[in-house]
Each structure stands twice: as structure tokens, then as C-alpha cells.
Amino acid sequence: MSSNAPSSSSGAPGSADNSATRRISRRPKYSRFTQQELPACKPILTPKWVILAFLLVSVVFIPIGLVSLLASRDVVEIVDRYEADCIPSNYSGNEVQFIQSNLNKNCPRILRVPKHMKQPIYVYYQLDNFYQNHRRYVKSRSDQQLKDRSSEDETSSCEPEDKVNGTVIVPCGLIAWSLFNDTYSFTRNNVQLTVNKTGISWKSDRDHKFGKDVYPKNFQNGSLIGGGTLDPEKPLSQQEDLIVWMRTAALPTFRKLYGKIEVDLNVNDVINVTVGNYYNTYSFNGKKKLVLSTTSWLGGKNDFLGIAYLTVGGLCFFLAMVFTVIYLVKPRQLGDPSYLSWNRNPGGH
């Protein structure tokens, strides 16, 4: 018994030292970052700084807004809505019956150029009340099938336009099936204006999303034809009308590029357009418009960006003036404790 006493007494201090060491090691290593002792900027928003900030925003935003608005106003745009005028009078009220018939659907239109239009002049078609962003419509496509010939049978997401008589459709899905198929031809002074339809789609789409060895197959061969047809001898990477259409729009009113006219149009030129009115927007009260537009360094005609910058800049300038008047007419001492709620009289103002 006595021989165990020394070892017992000698072990107690050692265990205490070890536990103390363990307690110390749990502490995080000291640094100014972990202890939040780094220098920090704590700005005080004095009236002068607030006024200067509003003035700075207005000085920057107002010139940007003016430049953007002027750039948008430099764009020359011709818009012609034609879906109602291209229905014969004897089919008024029966538009769907006309559009589904085999009657001649060529429709002459006349456009007058209001200002000189420099090439290239972009030809767009605009659709209103067409919801390409509908969940089921957007999902009705097969990206694998579009870019890879070996994935031709990947049509599980394309219903109901996936197969015809047990044979797969390439390209499948509602988006491709509803391809826009109105046509436009232009003449000026009885001379045909060529519409260049190459390079109208995104290069990334042509190179990576649509295969060079994927060809249309069984397309628009069902009992119900949705829209345009495709050339079975051309790969999908060269079917640029389809590529443009397959990039679905986020809003129910949208424009898509049809082609480019690569000659200048002069003031008061009369452009005769022959519209092939084939696309059925009458079933859902949709509108169709033909748009001819030039571009500026900022893009197409869009006043919204310039108006937004001018509105924000003008509002900031107005607030800066209001705060300046208040600061000059009725200044308030900074850090005055009398303004604290607990220092005010209960019945005071």
C-alpha cells in the first residue's frame, strides 16, 4: 500500500498540467483579424456628404441618359402591322378558316422610308400575345437530339411532337413544330432587294447547340401542321431560321431577326413588300408586325434606358436641391443630444 502512494501523488500534478495545456490549446490563435481589431472606415452621413452624393449621381446619370436617348432617336425604324389587313374581306370573322385553307395568302404592303437608312438594315418579325415562356412549351425540346446524331431517339421531353407513326421527329418538340413561316420579299423601283439570311443566329448556337451532322427527319409530317418546314438536305447548324426561333423569348411580345438588307434606303423611298401570310396567330388573338430597323452603337431603338437614367438623375438632383434648402434654412447641429427621444419633453414638439 505504501509503495503506491508516491506514484499516486506524483501523477496528480502531471495530469493537471496536461488538462491545462489542453484548455489553452483550444483558444484560437490571436490575430487582429479574428479579434476584429483591424482599422475600419466608419463614415458619418452628414448633410454635406448626402447632398454631394446625390449631386454626383445626377451629374453622372443625366449625361448618360441624354447620350443614350439621342442614340436611340438616331435609329430609324419602320413598323407595319399586317395580320388584320392581310385577311380578305369575305373572311372577316373567319380568319382561322382562311389561314388553314389552300387559298393564295400573298399580301401586298407598301412602306415609305421616313429618313435615310444606312445598311445593314435589319428585318424583324414581331409577335404579340405569344407566350414562348410557357413552362410546357419551353420544355418541349431535346437539346441532345439537336446537337448529336447518335441521340436521335432522345425524344422523351418532346411530347406530343415526339413521333409520327412510331418514327421519331427531328427536330422534335412544340418549339420547332411552331416555327414561324411568314415570308417577306422587298422591291424598290421594281428592283428586288435581296434579304441576306446568313449570320442571323448566334455563332455559339450554330457551333455548339445544333449539330453539323443532324438533318431534319419526319418534320411536319403529322396530321396537324404547326408552322414552317425545313430543308431535309441541310444540317440543323445551317437552318438559321430554326436556330433563331428556338431561342425562346421571355416576354409575350418579342422580335426575332428574319434577315438583313445590305443596301442603303433613301428618304421617301417606296418599298413594296409581298407578305406571305401563313402563320396562324388568329387562334390566340396574336398580332404580327414587320419591322425594318437600323442600329446605333447602343443597339436598336429603345428609349427606356435613356429615360431611366434621366429619371434617376433628375430625382437625385431634385433631392439634392431640397436637402440643400433645408440645410441652409433650418440647419441642425450634429450630435445634439436634445434631439434624442429620451431627452425630449413628453408634451413637447
Residue frames as qw, qx, qy, qz and C-alpha x, y, z in Angstrom:
[[0.000, 0.885, 0.465, 0.000, 0.00, 0.00, 0.00],
 [0.300, -0.823, 0.076, 0.476, 2.75, 2.41, 0.95],
 [0.470, -0.161, 0.551, 0.671, 4.67, 1.72, -2.23],
 [0.263, 0.600, 0.633, 0.411, 1.74, 3.04, -4.36],
 [0.148, -0.869, -0.321, 0.346, 1.48, 6.35, -2.54],
 [0.264, -0.541, 0.275, 0.750, 4.41, 8.17, -4.13],
 [0.203, 0.136, 0.713, 0.658, 3.40, 7.26, -7.66],
 [0.004, -0.738, -0.671, -0.078, -0.16, 8.37, -6.97],
 [0.195, -0.848, -0.163, 0.465, 0.93, 11.69, -5.56],
 [0.295, -0.398, 0.444, 0.747, 3.45, 12.28, -8.32],
 [0.223, 0.336, 0.764, 0.503, 0.85, 11.64, -11.11],
 [0.029, 0.795, 0.557, -0.239, -1.68, 14.21, -9.90],
 [0.060, -0.738, 0.106, 0.664, 0.28, 17.34, -10.81],
 [0.201, -0.163, 0.723, 0.641, 1.15, 15.94, -14.27],
 [0.138, 0.526, 0.810, 0.219, -2.49, 15.31, -15.17],
 [0.020, -0.849, -0.331, 0.412, -3.41, 18.80, -14.04],
 [0.151, -0.560, 0.380, 0.720, -0.70, 20.28, -16.27],
 [0.197, 0.114, 0.824, 0.519, -1.91, 18.27, -19.27],
 [0.091, 0.715, 0.694, 0.007, -5.52, 19.36, -18.86],
 [0.083, -0.817, -0.068, 0.566, -4.39, 22.98, -18.51],
 [0.199, -0.320, 0.606, 0.700, -2.38, 22.62, -21.71],
 [0.166, 0.396, 0.838, 0.337, -5.40, 21.22, -23.50],
 [0.022, 0.835, 0.475, -0.278, -7.54, 24.11, -22.28],
 [0.126, -0.699, 0.218, 0.669, -5.00, 26.63, -23.54],
 [0.237, -0.104, 0.754, 0.603, -4.70, 24.93, -26.96],
 [0.224, 0.609, 0.758, 0.068, -8.42, 25.34, -27.62],
 [0.029, 0.804, 0.129, -0.579, -8.08, 29.08, -27.82],
 [0.669, 0.682, 0.200, 0.217, -7.92, 30.48, -31.38],
 [0.619, -0.028, 0.032, 0.784, -4.64, 31.95, -32.41],
 [0.042, -0.800, -0.244, 0.547, -4.67, 35.64, -31.72],
 [0.378, 0.204, 0.408, 0.805, -4.79, 37.96, -34.69],
 [0.126, 0.272, 0.140, -0.944, -6.20, 41.41, -35.29],
 [0.387, -0.034, -0.604, -0.696, -8.49, 39.93, -37.92],
 [0.448, -0.323, -0.833, -0.028, -10.11, 37.29, -35.66],
 [0.260, -0.466, -0.561, 0.633, -10.46, 39.81, -32.85],
 [0.175, 0.818, 0.464, 0.292, -11.92, 42.41, -35.21],
 [0.389, -0.748, -0.037, 0.537, -9.25, 44.96, -34.39],
 [0.503, 0.224, 0.412, 0.726, -8.41, 45.93, -37.97],
 [0.041, 0.328, 0.064, -0.942, -8.83, 49.59, -38.89],
 [0.231, 0.549, 0.785, 0.170, -12.27, 50.29, -40.35],
 [0.005, -0.161, -0.188, -0.969, -13.90, 53.18, -42.09],
 [0.041, -0.581, -0.764, 0.277, -16.98, 54.41, -40.29],
 [0.095, 0.278, 0.255, 0.921, -18.34, 57.26, -42.39],
 [0.076, 0.514, 0.587, -0.621, -20.82, 59.65, -40.90],
 [0.220, 0.537, 0.613, 0.536, -23.51, 60.72, -43.34],
 [0.079, -0.472, -0.244, 0.843, -23.52, 64.42, -42.66],
 [0.457, 0.751, 0.348, -0.326, -25.88, 66.63, -44.68],
 [0.147, 0.765, -0.437, -0.449, -22.98, 67.82, -46.86],
 [0.203, -0.252, 0.913, 0.248, -21.97, 64.27, -47.78],
 [0.448, 0.446, 0.761, -0.143, -25.55, 63.29, -48.60],
 [0.371, 0.832, 0.081, -0.404, -26.02, 66.35, -50.82],
 [0.035, 0.652, -0.648, -0.393, -22.71, 65.68, -52.59],
 [0.358, -0.013, 0.928, 0.106, -23.63, 62.02, -53.14],
 [0.477, 0.642, 0.563, -0.207, -26.95, 62.94, -54.75],
 [0.257, 0.855, -0.189, -0.409, -25.26, 65.59, -56.89],
 [0.168, -0.461, 0.808, 0.325, -22.61, 63.11, -58.02],
 [0.449, 0.266, 0.853, 0.028, -25.24, 60.58, -59.10],
 [0.420, 0.799, 0.333, -0.274, -27.17, 63.24, -61.00],
 [0.083, 0.794, -0.429, -0.422, -24.01, 64.58, -62.71],
 [0.223, -0.256, 0.899, 0.277, -23.13, 61.05, -63.90],
 [0.396, 0.365, 0.840, -0.066, -26.62, 59.76, -64.76],
 [0.376, 0.770, 0.235, -0.459, -28.09, 62.75, -66.62],
 [0.195, 0.650, -0.545, -0.493, -25.38, 62.90, -69.36],
 [0.180, -0.086, 0.967, 0.161, -25.54, 59.11, -69.79],
 [0.392, 0.528, 0.696, -0.290, -29.32, 59.34, -70.14],
 [0.343, 0.777, -0.054, -0.526, -29.10, 62.11, -72.72],
 [0.070, 0.498, -0.765, -0.402, -26.49, 60.25, -74.79],
 [0.260, 0.112, 0.959, 0.001, -28.50, 57.00, -74.64],
 [0.409, 0.648, 0.506, -0.396, -31.70, 58.78, -75.63],
 [0.286, 0.741, -0.304, -0.527, -30.03, 60.55, -78.55],
 [0.058, -0.306, 0.906, 0.286, -28.51, 57.26, -79.74],
 [0.337, 0.346, 0.864, -0.143, -31.93, 55.62, -79.62],
 [0.381, 0.753, 0.245, -0.478, -33.54, 58.52, -81.51],
 [0.109, 0.606, -0.584, -0.529, -30.94, 58.18, -84.29],
 [0.285, 0.040, 0.946, 0.151, -32.25, 54.68, -85.07],
 [0.482, 0.169, -0.280, -0.813, -34.68, 54.67, -88.00],
 [0.238, 0.088, 0.953, -0.165, -37.46, 52.14, -87.60],
 [0.508, 0.024, -0.373, -0.776, -40.42, 51.20, -89.81],
 [0.247, 0.065, 0.908, -0.332, -43.15, 49.08, -88.19],
 [0.506, 0.041, -0.418, -0.754, -46.04, 47.64, -90.19],
 [0.452, 0.038, 0.801, -0.391, -48.79, 45.57, -88.55],
 [0.356, 0.230, -0.602, -0.677, -50.36, 43.37, -91.19],
 [0.084, 0.086, 0.989, -0.082, -52.24, 40.37, -89.75],
 [0.352, 0.544, 0.572, -0.503, -55.64, 42.08, -89.93],
 [0.366, 0.660, -0.197, -0.626, -55.16, 43.78, -93.30],
 [0.151, 0.359, -0.850, -0.355, -53.98, 40.55, -94.94],
 [0.303, 0.271, 0.894, -0.187, -57.34, 38.80, -94.41],
 [0.053, -0.275, -0.604, -0.746, -59.81, 39.11, -97.34],
 [0.359, -0.130, 0.194, -0.904, -62.98, 40.98, -96.51],
 [0.771, -0.106, -0.384, -0.498, -65.15, 37.94, -97.21],
 [0.720, -0.096, -0.640, 0.252, -63.26, 36.04, -94.48],
 [0.090, -0.464, 0.363, -0.803, -63.71, 38.73, -91.85],
 [0.701, -0.322, 0.317, -0.551, -64.59, 36.90, -88.65],
 [0.992, 0.037, 0.117, -0.034, -63.34, 33.60, -90.11],
 [0.121, 0.841, -0.526, -0.043, -59.61, 34.28, -90.02],
 [0.517, -0.360, 0.776, -0.023, -58.67, 30.80, -88.78],
 [0.784, 0.395, 0.475, -0.067, -60.58, 29.19, -91.64],
 [0.497, 0.853, -0.151, -0.045, -58.73, 31.37, -94.14],
 [0.087, -0.761, 0.643, -0.012, -55.28, 30.76, -92.69],
 [0.578, -0.181, 0.795, -0.047, -55.87, 26.98, -92.71],
 [0.760, 0.559, 0.266, -0.198, -57.14, 26.94, -96.29],
 [0.691, 0.006, 0.442, 0.572, -55.17, 26.49, -99.51],
 [0.299, 0.919, 0.251, 0.059, -56.06, 29.95, -100.82],
 [0.546, 0.482, -0.109, 0.676, -53.43, 32.41, -102.02],
 [0.510, -0.759, -0.293, 0.279, -52.05, 34.18, -98.95],
 [0.492, 0.129, 0.065, 0.858, -49.74, 36.70, -100.62],
 [0.126, -0.889, -0.401, 0.179, -50.44, 40.17, -99.27],
 [0.471, 0.507, 0.031, 0.721, -49.02, 43.36, -100.85],
 [0.394, -0.807, -0.258, 0.357, -47.83, 46.08, -98.47],
 [0.420, 0.721, 0.001, 0.551, -46.29, 49.49, -99.10],
 [0.596, -0.616, -0.181, 0.483, -43.67, 51.05, -96.81],
 [0.309, 0.877, -0.020, 0.368, -42.29, 54.57, -97.09],
 [0.696, -0.071, -0.308, 0.645, -38.81, 55.35, -95.73],
 [0.193, -0.948, -0.251, 0.039, -39.03, 58.38, -93.35],
 [0.184, -0.889, 0.381, 0.172, -35.27, 59.01, -93.07],
 [0.540, 0.578, -0.610, -0.045, -32.11, 57.80, -94.70],
 [0.894, -0.347, 0.253, -0.131, -31.39, 54.26, -93.54],
 [0.167, 0.685, -0.704, -0.083, -27.79, 53.07, -93.67],
 [0.893, 0.060, -0.433, -0.106, -27.02, 49.44, -94.29],
 [0.186, -0.183, -0.935, -0.239, -27.26, 46.90, -92.84],
 [0.524, -0.203, 0.045, -0.826, -31.00, 47.25, -92.36],
 [0.066, -0.042, 0.969, -0.233, -32.34, 44.53, -90.09],
 [0.577, -0.177, -0.437, -0.666, -35.63, 42.85, -90.93],
 [0.124, -0.057, 0.859, -0.494, -37.54, 41.53, -87.91],
 [0.468, -0.427, -0.606, -0.481, -40.89, 39.89, -87.39],
 [0.146, -0.208, 0.569, -0.782, -42.70, 40.84, -84.20],
 [0.467, -0.369, -0.768, -0.237, -45.30, 38.70, -82.47],
 [0.281, -0.329, 0.377, -0.819, -47.62, 39.92, -79.73],
 [0.769, -0.180, 0.258, -0.557, -49.53, 37.77, -77.24],
 [0.865, 0.223, -0.450, -0.009, -47.35, 34.73, -77.99],
 [0.581, -0.699, 0.367, -0.200, -46.16, 33.13, -74.75],
 [0.726, 0.413, -0.535, 0.126, -42.94, 31.36, -75.66],
 [0.012, 0.454, -0.700, 0.551, -42.10, 31.39, -71.96],
 [0.840, -0.249, -0.011, -0.481, -44.90, 28.95, -71.10],
 [0.487, -0.513, 0.700, -0.098, -43.43, 26.16, -68.95],
 [0.818, 0.151, 0.554, -0.013, -44.65, 23.27, -71.07],
 [0.622, 0.783, -0.003, 0.017, -43.71, 24.98, -74.32],
 [0.012, 0.846, -0.530, 0.058, -40.16, 25.78, -73.16],
 [0.558, -0.371, 0.739, -0.068, -39.56, 22.18, -72.00],
 [0.846, 0.368, 0.365, -0.122, -40.85, 20.64, -75.25],
 [0.480, 0.776, -0.407, -0.041, -37.47, 20.17, -76.97],
 [0.942, -0.224, 0.103, 0.228, -34.49, 17.82, -76.94],
 [0.008, 0.913, -0.375, -0.163, -31.15, 19.60, -76.80],
 [0.554, -0.336, 0.730, 0.214, -29.30, 16.29, -77.08],
 [0.664, 0.455, 0.579, 0.131, -31.12, 15.42, -80.28],
 [0.308, 0.944, 0.044, -0.107, -30.42, 18.85, -81.78],
 [0.000, 0.862, -0.497, -0.101, -26.64, 18.60, -81.45],
 [0.262, -0.390, 0.880, 0.064, -25.84, 14.88, -81.65],
 [0.616, 0.179, -0.538, -0.547, -26.90, 12.48, -84.38],
 [0.367, 0.037, -0.918, 0.146, -26.43, 9.49, -82.10],
 [0.091, 0.229, 0.685, -0.686, -29.08, 10.92, -79.74],
 [0.272, -0.120, -0.514, -0.804, -31.82, 10.95, -82.37],
 [0.487, -0.404, -0.755, -0.171, -34.11, 8.83, -80.19],
 [0.242, -0.246, -0.551, 0.760, -33.89, 11.21, -77.22],
 [0.196, -0.383, -0.393, -0.813, -37.47, 12.48, -77.53],
 [0.339, -0.434, -0.790, 0.270, -38.86, 11.86, -74.04],
 [0.102, -0.491, -0.330, 0.800, -39.25, 15.60, -73.36],
 [0.038, 0.086, -0.454, -0.886, -40.83, 16.39, -76.74],
 [0.045, 0.491, 0.868, 0.048, -44.38, 15.11, -76.28],
 [0.799, 0.276, 0.490, -0.213, -46.75, 15.46, -78.04],
 [0.608, 0.750, -0.219, -0.142, -44.48, 16.20, -81.04],
 [0.460, -0.576, 0.669, 0.100, -42.04, 13.34, -80.47],
 [0.307, -0.070, 0.894, 0.319, -43.02, 10.67, -83.03],
 [0.622, 0.339, -0.111, -0.698, -45.18, 10.15, -86.12],
 [0.926, 0.169, -0.225, -0.252, -46.38, 6.58, -86.76],
 [0.920, -0.336, 0.079, 0.183, -43.69, 5.28, -84.41],
 [0.695, 0.332, 0.006, 0.638, -40.86, 7.17, -86.16],
 [0.386, -0.591, -0.226, 0.672, -39.02, 9.93, -84.32],
 [0.287, 0.919, 0.199, 0.186, -39.27, 13.56, -85.42],
 [0.593, -0.306, 0.040, 0.744, -36.08, 15.56, -85.87],
 [0.084, 0.201, -0.625, 0.750, -36.19, 18.24, -84.54],
 [0.346, -0.500, -0.791, -0.063, -38.88, 17.21, -82.09],
 [0.217, -0.406, -0.498, 0.735, -40.96, 19.28, -79.68],
 [0.158, 0.837, 0.512, -0.109, -43.50, 22.08, -79.76],
 [0.144, -0.765, 0.153, 0.608, -40.94, 24.86, -80.22],
 [0.182, -0.231, 0.713, 0.636, -39.64, 23.51, -83.52],
 [0.214, 0.467, 0.844, 0.155, -43.13, 22.42, -84.59],
 [0.077, 0.883, 0.405, -0.222, -44.44, 26.00, -84.24],
 [0.477, -0.175, 0.274, 0.817, -41.64, 27.52, -86.37],
 [0.246, 0.723, 0.135, -0.631, -42.61, 30.93, -87.79],
 [0.540, 0.153, 0.689, 0.459, -43.24, 30.65, -91.53],
 [0.316, 0.898, 0.214, -0.220, -44.42, 34.03, -92.84],
 [0.665, 0.084, 0.305, 0.677, -42.26, 35.24, -95.73],
 [0.066, 0.896, 0.083, -0.431, -41.26, 38.71, -96.92],
 [0.628, 0.216, 0.365, 0.652, -39.91, 39.91, -100.27],
 [0.080, -0.802, -0.117, 0.581, -38.97, 43.53, -100.98],
 [0.551, 0.440, 0.383, 0.597, -38.73, 45.60, -104.15],
 [0.109, -0.745, -0.088, 0.652, -37.72, 49.22, -104.71],
 [0.316, 0.653, -0.313, -0.614, -38.38, 50.87, -108.07],
 [0.916, 0.293, -0.082, -0.261, -39.20, 47.43, -109.46],
 [0.456, 0.516, -0.692, 0.218, -35.76, 46.17, -108.38],
 [0.848, -0.371, -0.378, -0.024, -35.63, 43.22, -105.98],
 [0.173, -0.753, 0.503, -0.388, -33.98, 43.90, -102.63],
 [0.712, 0.089, -0.688, 0.104, -32.04, 40.83, -101.53],
 [0.627, -0.659, 0.204, -0.361, -32.54, 39.73, -97.93],
 [0.421, 0.426, -0.766, 0.232, -29.42, 38.06, -96.53],
 [0.815, -0.446, -0.055, -0.367, -30.47, 35.29, -94.13],
 [0.827, 0.060, -0.409, 0.382, -26.99, 34.07, -93.17],
 [0.368, 0.161, -0.432, 0.807, -25.39, 35.08, -89.91],
 [0.400, -0.548, -0.136, -0.722, -28.71, 35.99, -88.27],
 [0.842, -0.471, -0.254, -0.072, -28.28, 33.48, -85.42],
 [0.418, -0.808, 0.413, -0.028, -25.77, 33.36, -82.59],
 [0.500, 0.546, -0.672, -0.009, -22.47, 31.75, -83.58],
 [0.211, -0.311, 0.839, -0.394, -22.37, 29.89, -80.27],
 [0.761, 0.175, 0.405, -0.476, -25.72, 28.30, -81.10],
 [0.759, 0.539, -0.283, -0.231, -24.58, 27.23, -84.57],
 [0.355, 0.559, -0.731, 0.166, -21.31, 25.79, -83.29],
 [0.007, -0.228, 0.861, -0.456, -22.39, 24.12, -80.05],
 [0.499, 0.132, 0.576, -0.634, -26.17, 23.61, -79.88],
 [0.797, 0.464, 0.120, -0.368, -27.08, 22.45, -83.39],
 [0.699, -0.256, 0.595, 0.303, -25.20, 19.57, -84.96],
 [0.222, 0.580, -0.502, -0.602, -23.49, 19.68, -88.34],
 [0.145, 0.099, -0.947, -0.269, -24.47, 16.03, -88.92],
 [0.235, 0.390, 0.782, -0.425, -28.08, 16.29, -87.71],
 [0.114, -0.073, -0.547, -0.826, -30.65, 16.55, -90.52],
 [0.573, 0.035, 0.235, -0.784, -34.42, 17.13, -90.34],
 [0.166, -0.012, -0.969, -0.182, -36.40, 13.91, -90.38],
 [0.188, -0.512, -0.837, -0.033, -40.15, 13.34, -90.41],
 [0.091, -0.290, -0.301, 0.904, -40.63, 17.04, -89.67],
 [0.422, 0.305, 0.071, -0.851, -44.16, 18.48, -90.11],
 [0.305, 0.059, -0.852, -0.422, -45.42, 15.12, -91.39],
 [0.106, 0.249, 0.852, -0.447, -48.19, 14.75, -88.82],
 [0.092, 0.642, 0.734, 0.201, -51.89, 15.34, -89.26],
 [0.108, -0.962, -0.228, 0.100, -51.61, 18.86, -87.83],
 [0.612, 0.380, -0.035, 0.693, -49.01, 21.22, -89.30],
 [0.403, -0.712, -0.323, 0.476, -47.73, 23.79, -86.84],
 [0.001, -0.885, 0.121, 0.450, -45.59, 26.17, -88.85],
 [0.368, 0.753, -0.461, -0.292, -42.65, 26.28, -91.22],
 [0.991, 0.099, 0.033, 0.086, -40.87, 23.38, -92.88],
 [0.370, -0.730, 0.491, 0.300, -37.14, 22.67, -93.04],
 [0.602, 0.594, -0.487, -0.217, -34.82, 21.66, -95.87],
 [0.950, -0.262, 0.168, -0.036, -34.05, 17.93, -95.29],
 [0.820, 0.401, -0.103, 0.396, -30.76, 18.30, -97.21],
 [0.158, 0.701, -0.322, 0.616, -29.31, 20.93, -94.85],
 [0.512, -0.184, -0.701, 0.461, -27.99, 20.17, -91.34],
 [0.310, -0.835, -0.451, 0.060, -29.61, 21.92, -88.41],
 [0.480, -0.492, -0.006, 0.726, -26.50, 24.06, -87.90],
 [0.171, 0.027, 0.423, 0.890, -27.32, 25.78, -91.21],
 [0.153, -0.645, -0.668, -0.337, -31.07, 26.18, -90.62],
 [0.221, 0.071, -0.336, 0.913, -30.75, 29.65, -89.12],
 [0.458, -0.385, -0.216, -0.771, -34.46, 30.46, -89.10],
 [0.798, -0.362, -0.477, -0.063, -34.93, 27.47, -86.81],
 [0.581, -0.047, -0.446, 0.679, -31.96, 28.43, -84.62],
 [0.062, -0.266, 0.107, -0.956, -33.34, 31.96, -84.14],
 [0.636, -0.381, -0.304, -0.598, -36.81, 30.61, -83.34],
 [0.790, -0.233, -0.549, 0.144, -35.53, 28.02, -80.85],
 [0.306, 0.026, -0.444, 0.842, -34.01, 30.73, -78.65],
 [0.201, -0.693, -0.679, -0.133, -37.28, 31.35, -76.84],
 [0.006, 0.561, -0.049, 0.826, -38.39, 34.82, -75.75],
 [0.205, -0.147, -0.737, 0.627, -39.00, 35.77, -72.13],
 [0.263, 0.340, 0.314, -0.847, -41.94, 38.11, -72.81],
 [0.540, 0.481, 0.686, -0.086, -45.18, 37.66, -74.79],
 [0.447, 0.889, 0.034, -0.091, -44.20, 40.47, -77.17],
 [0.602, -0.464, 0.465, 0.455, -40.93, 39.82, -78.95],
 [0.535, 0.756, -0.251, -0.281, -38.98, 40.36, -82.14],
 [0.792, -0.195, 0.500, 0.292, -36.83, 37.86, -83.98],
 [0.020, 0.620, -0.468, -0.629, -34.39, 38.53, -86.78],
 [0.818, 0.446, 0.324, -0.160, -35.58, 37.48, -90.24],
 [0.760, 0.314, 0.220, 0.524, -32.67, 38.77, -92.34],
 [0.273, -0.639, 0.060, 0.716, -30.62, 41.80, -93.42],
 [0.540, 0.797, 0.226, 0.147, -30.95, 44.21, -96.34],
 [0.650, -0.384, 0.150, 0.638, -27.43, 45.24, -97.27],
 [0.307, 0.431, 0.298, 0.795, -28.10, 48.41, -99.29],
 [0.015, -0.213, -0.330, 0.920, -28.95, 51.93, -98.14],
 [0.080, 0.686, 0.700, 0.181, -32.54, 53.16, -98.32],
 [0.176, 0.170, 0.022, 0.969, -33.08, 56.83, -99.08],
 [0.210, 0.322, 0.459, -0.801, -35.63, 59.30, -97.74],
 [0.592, 0.404, 0.095, -0.691, -39.12, 58.83, -99.26],
 [0.190, 0.215, -0.899, -0.330, -38.17, 55.59, -100.97],
 [0.796, -0.032, 0.085, -0.598, -41.25, 53.45, -101.54],
 [0.049, -0.280, 0.959, -0.008, -40.71, 49.81, -100.62],
 [0.784, -0.009, -0.250, -0.569, -43.18, 47.28, -101.98],
 [0.221, -0.300, 0.890, -0.263, -43.44, 44.23, -99.74],
 [0.732, -0.055, -0.509, -0.450, -45.08, 40.95, -100.59],
 [0.378, -0.357, 0.706, -0.480, -46.01, 39.23, -97.34],
 [0.541, -0.051, -0.807, -0.232, -46.69, 35.51, -97.32],
 [0.461, -0.373, 0.363, -0.719, -49.31, 35.45, -94.57],
 [0.677, 0.016, -0.720, -0.148, -49.12, 31.81, -93.46],
 [0.263, 0.056, -0.784, 0.560, -48.54, 31.84, -89.70],
 [0.437, -0.595, -0.583, -0.339, -51.67, 31.29, -87.62],
 [0.157, 0.034, -0.530, 0.833, -51.81, 33.85, -84.83],
 [0.438, -0.292, -0.238, -0.816, -55.58, 34.24, -85.20],
 [0.670, -0.310, -0.673, -0.050, -56.33, 31.27, -82.94],
 [0.545, -0.465, -0.458, 0.527, -54.96, 33.14, -79.91],
 [0.026, 0.976, 0.216, 0.015, -55.59, 36.77, -80.95],
 [0.630, -0.373, 0.184, 0.656, -51.93, 37.34, -81.69],
 [0.300, 0.920, -0.020, -0.253, -50.55, 40.26, -83.69],
 [0.795, 0.072, 0.290, 0.529, -47.92, 40.19, -86.42],
 [0.089, 0.960, -0.063, -0.257, -45.68, 43.08, -87.40],
 [0.792, 0.356, 0.051, 0.493, -42.94, 43.57, -89.94],
 [0.325, -0.902, 0.064, 0.276, -40.08, 45.74, -88.67],
 [0.698, 0.492, -0.054, 0.518, -37.24, 47.36, -90.63],
 [0.439, -0.894, 0.016, 0.086, -34.64, 48.94, -88.39],
 [0.497, 0.631, -0.423, 0.420, -31.14, 50.36, -88.39],
 [0.760, -0.482, -0.314, 0.302, -28.88, 50.22, -85.33],
 [0.007, 0.919, -0.265, 0.291, -26.68, 52.59, -83.34],
 [0.311, 0.446, -0.743, 0.391, -23.65, 51.96, -81.13],
 [0.391, -0.204, 0.628, -0.641, -26.17, 51.19, -78.37],
 [0.261, 0.197, 0.945, 0.010, -28.20, 48.70, -80.42],
 [0.020, 0.521, 0.705, 0.481, -31.75, 49.04, -81.69],
 [0.202, -0.507, -0.063, -0.835, -34.38, 51.62, -80.88],
 [0.579, -0.489, -0.633, 0.158, -35.13, 51.57, -77.16],
 [0.042, -0.716, 0.086, -0.692, -35.86, 54.78, -75.22],
 [0.750, -0.598, -0.268, -0.087, -36.25, 53.02, -71.88],
 [0.757, -0.141, -0.214, 0.601, -32.55, 53.06, -70.92],
 [0.244, 0.344, -0.016, 0.906, -32.17, 56.78, -71.56],
 [0.440, -0.629, -0.208, -0.607, -35.43, 57.64, -69.80],
 [0.816, -0.461, -0.322, 0.133, -34.45, 55.52, -66.79],
 [0.605, -0.020, -0.182, 0.775, -31.08, 57.26, -66.43],
 [0.003, -0.448, -0.087, -0.890, -32.69, 60.70, -66.82],
 [0.607, -0.618, -0.324, -0.380, -35.38, 59.87, -64.26],
 [0.791, -0.404, -0.280, 0.364, -32.92, 58.65, -61.62],
 [0.478, 0.109, -0.064, 0.869, -30.53, 61.53, -62.29],
 [0.163, -0.546, -0.193, -0.799, -33.31, 64.12, -62.19],
 [0.695, -0.614, -0.339, -0.160, -34.72, 62.68, -58.96],
 [0.733, -0.264, -0.231, 0.583, -31.28, 62.77, -57.31],
 [0.254, 0.291, 0.032, 0.922, -30.75, 66.37, -58.41],
 [0.404, -0.631, -0.284, -0.598, -34.16, 67.33, -57.03],
 [0.773, -0.542, -0.307, 0.121, -33.41, 65.67, -53.68],
 [0.609, -0.017, -0.149, 0.779, -30.02, 67.36, -53.54],
 [0.001, 0.459, 0.106, 0.882, -31.68, 70.76, -54.01],
 [0.607, -0.632, -0.320, -0.360, -34.33, 70.00, -51.38],
 [0.792, -0.403, -0.267, 0.374, -31.74, 68.90, -48.82],
 [0.440, 0.194, -0.058, 0.875, -29.60, 71.96, -49.60],
 [0.242, -0.594, -0.169, -0.748, -32.51, 74.31, -48.93],
 [0.750, -0.585, -0.290, -0.105, -33.36, 72.51, -45.68],
 [0.760, -0.167, -0.214, 0.591, -29.72, 72.61, -44.61],
 [0.271, 0.287, -0.009, 0.919, -29.41, 76.34, -45.30],
 [0.366, -0.572, -0.211, -0.703, -32.80, 77.43, -43.97],
 [0.740, -0.557, 0.112, -0.359, -33.02, 75.22, -40.90],
 [0.499, 0.441, -0.713, 0.218, -29.61, 73.77, -40.03],
 [0.842, -0.504, -0.056, -0.184, -29.22, 71.30, -37.20],
 [0.115, -0.738, 0.651, -0.140, -26.17, 70.85, -35.01],
 [0.759, 0.163, -0.628, -0.057, -24.60, 67.43, -35.39],
 [0.512, -0.018, -0.742, 0.432, -24.53, 65.29, -32.26],
 [0.292, -0.367, 0.211, -0.858, -27.03, 67.46, -30.40],
 [0.122, -0.104, -0.957, 0.241, -28.35, 65.21, -27.56],
 [0.351, 0.225, 0.374, -0.828, -31.52, 67.28, -27.23],
 [0.597, 0.223, -0.422, -0.645, -32.91, 65.51, -30.29],
 [0.210, 0.048, -0.973, 0.086, -32.77, 62.12, -28.57],
 [0.491, -0.465, -0.561, -0.477, -36.21, 60.81, -27.76],
 [0.618, -0.492, -0.550, 0.272, -35.50, 60.35, -24.05],
 [0.330, -0.194, -0.188, 0.904, -34.29, 63.95, -23.72],
 [0.138, -0.355, -0.376, -0.845, -37.42, 65.48, -25.16],
 [0.348, -0.015, 0.482, -0.804, -40.31, 66.78, -23.10],
 [0.287, 0.276, 0.917, -0.034, -43.27, 64.33, -23.12],
 [0.323, 0.768, 0.505, -0.226, -45.59, 67.05, -24.39],
 [0.089, -0.671, 0.298, 0.673, -43.01, 68.88, -26.47],
 [0.761, 0.624, 0.150, -0.092, -42.72, 69.10, -30.22]]
